[in-house]
């Protein structure tokens, strides 16, 4: 909505005069004859955008082939708005006179200017009526012999874009934002070129209809062709002005078989109301994939084009959509990817998402949920270091951490987030879930930092499910950067970790503290302990988990991970057939 307003204001600032082109009397008669039959069947549109919370309204219509826009105060009398139109025509006359060598031919008597009025059921709207009340849906604006049917706040696309990269076999998900409408009520028609560069001819026959869903998946037969989307915004029986979007590039060949293709065989349908399919996935932020370190040291085996954002986003969108999940917890999500790529795509597949960016970073956490099965109740996100330092809930732990200033400073400098999302089942409102999503400190020698982080996270979520949402079950997933032999895994799955655990000395005696920790939850690892969830040239191991409360949810199915052969086809991850250095965990959970 605000984007639409900004665009309107920008246009007005660039063309402050808003003059209407003068039409000589002879032309008015001719145009009247040409358009009289057309208007009797289908009048031109006059689009009025009027939102109660804003002070101005926008009036937009076409006159003599030119789009006209006016920004007027909602409280202004209608007569002033109509006078503005009339004055603009007179000023247009003056411009026409100056541009013509024969002054006599361009002169038009003042009385010959077209009559301007607004009517409802053929009755003139009194000119003292304020604009907000005058411009009713279905009213008719008369500008001489031209008539325009007023459409008040019709469904309108404020953003409409196709992705830059298209690949055969991968879904093309347009980015669409709208006001006064519903994407579910909108219409979509996809077209493809009849032959390469056929659209350059300008011939309408160059486009062949290819689909009518919101998402289009090109085939190998479409390689080398551009695609076009004609989308019409809708709201119930009302439809707005359609948009035509032509891809900037052509459909390119895909990578062939991907690591996730076999996994999709287990997730072809959405689970029923008694179950939930959960995904946890570190998708590798673009800000990390594009560094020189990544290209030359971390992933030198990966083809450079396969590390590009557009390429990887194609793979990520196909992989995630194919899981038909109910809850998706993502880590290392670029802010731009969340807004421009992931959310438009997953929205088309029925998922709604919330995002939490790391402070001082350009990436963060995203949690998506299936809107047909779950609804968002509340969010309780925290930055773990800030919560430790300021929340009285963690006072005792803070005192112990403070005994080692070096460790305390390291923890304070971490911007690690915990995303906490409360979801409620639509079919059974008594079923409430607290979904935790996190990405803990990455350093191999940071086991002590991660123990402090996990202690803060568990205690925070316990307070949420005890005081804010009593009875809510817990799903806690993410990239914990901890192997099954770590103190963190022991704390979560066994319930406690001793003050003498080796992880407290993981970064040397100068940053060591001795703290015994207890887990306030009884949790187990839904996907067990895979051989690896992270597979790069220098490390292979299990770092990612989905933890749950067995008394609330039981594991129904764990989707098999890619085999070692699949993962190492291109040496390691990421690769042309896998978009991240991590592997998604996918499991079906059944309500108890």
CORDAUR-V704556 format. One line per field, one symbol per residue. phi: phi as a letter, one per 40 degrees, with the letter a starting at -180 (. if undefined). A space follows every 50 residues. Layout:
BEGIN
phi = ???
END
This chain:
BEGIN
phi = .cccccccccccccbccfcbccbddccccccccccdcccccacccbcbbb bdcbcbbbbbabbfgbcbbbbbcccccddccccccccccccccccccccb cccccccbddcccdcbabbbfgcccdccccddcccccgcbcbbgccbbcc bcfcdaccbaabccbbbcgbccbccbbabgabccccbbbbbbccadgccc cgccccbbcbibbcbbbcbcccdgbcbbbbbbcbagccbcccbbbbccbc cbcccgcbccdcccccbcbcccccbbcbbbaccgcccccccccccbbcbc ccddccccddcccdcccccccccfccbbbbbfccdcccccbccdcccccg bbbbbbcccgbbbabbbbacccbbbccabbcacccccccbcddbdccccc cccbdccdccccccbdbbcbbcbbcccadccbbcbcbabcdccdbbdccc ccccccccccccccccccbdgccbbbbiccfbcccccccccccbgaaccb cdccbcbhccbcbbbcbbccbbbbcccgbccabbbbdbabacbbabcacc cbbbccabcdcdcdccccdbgabcacbacbcbbccbabbbcc
END
